[in-house]
């Protein structure tokens, strides 16, 4: 069955549908060796290239939608490469065949916390689109004298250079002094929005952590720099949130408590080793041969009747000062 070319390219993770329409208009896409045109429909058997590079094409039925939760530390950027040589969030993700990881939104270099990745371009685009109003929750430490009038203005809306913005909810955590923690909730993801909103009130954000995306929380035991793949229940929760049909297969294998503990311990050792290598003067961090090796192809495991949300994530306590860093 044929599909619109821009939809196929977006699902392959090249970019959003709008970006793909621009690529097609500028002659950057070819189909079977001929320049593509807006409105073209393609099948999985046709040869598609973008800027001369072949694109792995799979139908919606063939592609397994996968989602990762990544605990982003401060100091990493959300680009695939960086001219300045700074570490990127993509450097620690597992390699996969026939697809690539797409970041669902961004966190700036000074923000840490929950960052989601998926192999489904359409899912990523919908979750980032403001019309779906997917909640993002942040733990934010603010430096400055904060009063009730400021809090009310942030709830009702403040004017920023790119339009009016407001927090859907604000909750002050216990504490006194001019360094205080708050939990804030947004339903959009504009650049540095949380920081700019507080700055509009004369306050400064000294730490920022994303702790929730939709109903998915930053996994409690996931170390900074570590990732975990969501099982089918969480994947379908995200898909239902933005009007996509359920996925019926998963590559995540069930594991008992002992296996989970071993996996987390191994991940923590790998993260520490990576951090030490990055801090060693004059030494470049090179991925190991094992890390460079693409994941072996796995046979999707069909599951039945699994549409609810799982319990693989746990909420951080809101009554105490958070101990991890994040952003907005």
Secondary structure, DSSP 4 states (H G I P E B T S, - for coil): --EEHHHHHHHTTS--HHHHHHHHHTT-EEETTEE--TT-EE-TTS-EEETTEE-----TTTSPP-EEEEEEPTT-BSSS--TT---BGGGGSPP-SS---EEES---TT-EEEEEEES-HHHHHHHH-GGG---EEEEEEEES---HHHHHHHHH-EEETTEEE--SEEEEPS--SSEEEEEEEESS--TTHHHHHHHTTT-EEEEEEEEEETTEEPPTTPPTT-EEE--HHHHHHHHHHTTPPPP-EE-PPP--HHHHHHHHHHHHHHHHHHHHHHHSTT------HHHHSPPPP---EE-SS--S--S---PPPSSS---S----
